[in-house]
Amino acid sequence: MKRTQLVFLVVIVLAVVVVGVSYLLRQSGGIDNLVEGPQTLEVRVVTCLPVEPFVREAARAFNAQSPKLEGNPIHVEVIPMDGLTALGQWEREEMAPIPTVWIPDSRYLVELVNAAYKEKRGRDVFLTDGEYRTRPIATSLFSWGIYSSRAKVLEAKYGDINWRVIHDAAIAKGGWPELGGQPDWGYFKLVVPNPQRNVAGLAAMIAAAGEYYDKTDITVADVTDPAFQAWLKELMGAVTDFSIGSYSVENLALFGYSAGDGGQLMESELLVNMAGIQTRWADPLVIVYPEYLTWFDFPFSVWMGEETTALEKNAALEFQKYLLSAEVQKQALQRGLRPANLEVDITAPDSLFARWQPQGAVTVVSRTTRMRWPSRDVLQTLLRWFELNVAQQ
């Protein structure tokens, strides 16, 4: 064989090899990786509103560090969504695209969604143990936030502030003068977020039921009892406007007494808005902790379905580690949240808890009785009662 023929044959063989290898790589997806290089790992985080500012700021700082996993850039996107809205979208299978992570107000909501999907898919989509287990990124308590002048009048007449005291104030036919307050205060105005759009509104009804029955676990029979329903309707009748939805404490800061005299609200939101209230209004808020405590634990919950890749799930864990780092948890503390990282000192002089101790904020909660979140049946019964008896009026 002549030399030129040999060279030509070698070239043909090499060409066939290259084409064959390219075909195999394309079939396996490898050629795309060779051409396009590392793929950005998108971590979509659907987060409830009370911690959205904290999570969004942390995501911005995390993205600014250009984090990578196995050579692939990580980018975190934060999507705000109330916990009850997200619950509805999950259960109707309308959550699209499926997020990599869900941070609702409470682990209770994660358990409801997981139970629904486990029935459909035969396996857990959110885990309670192992590397991908659901973990709180911070906590907050439900507490009474009431203007100081109003709190003094109620305590002088009734003693400790609780839901029964608030109910009696709400139905006082003579308004504040009957209670010992000023005539120009009008009638007692309760602040409760809309339970159809805010987990805190639902929690308020559960807490009221707990004090009414003097127990921590509420049943469907409790909710449907006519005497309790009449009592709850009188109580909810003192709410001036449910249309304010998720921003009850902000409205107290902006509009003062016209927005309400007080209500049971999230501790973190009260602390964050305390300075604004004192700046705008001569009468500051006081914080009072109820006998039965409601905890919000804001769980970082990684979706374990096939809609997200293993690398995306691991990228989510990288962001979780960042959120739980001491430096970032100090930022949570500055937003009135109780850090999940126990290395962070909640009693630090610059914390909102220390700053607002004169207004009733406490770093160590002495009361340990905890309200239990309701079953799915109780949840639906409460929301249906609200729809029929309050929302439509």
ABEGO torsion letter per residue (X at the ends): XBAAAAAAAAAAAAAAAAAAAAAAAAAAGAAAAAAAEBBBBBBBBBBBAAAAAAAAAAAAAAAAAGBBBGGBBBBBBBBBBBAAAAAAAAAAGABOBBBABBBBABAAAAAAAAAAAAAAAGBBABBABEAABBBBABBBBBBBBBBAAAAAAAAAAAEBBBAAAAAAAAABAAEAAAAGBBAAAEBBBBBBBBAAABAAAAAAAAAAAAAAAGBABBBAAAAABAAAAAAAAAAAAABABAAAEAAAAAAAAAAEAAAEAEBBBBAAAAAAAAAAAAAABABBBBBBBBABBBBBAGBBBBBABAABBAAAAAAAAAAAAAAABAAAAAAAAAAGBBBABAABBAABAABAAAAAAAAGBBABBABABBBBBBBAAAAAAAAAAAAAAAAAX
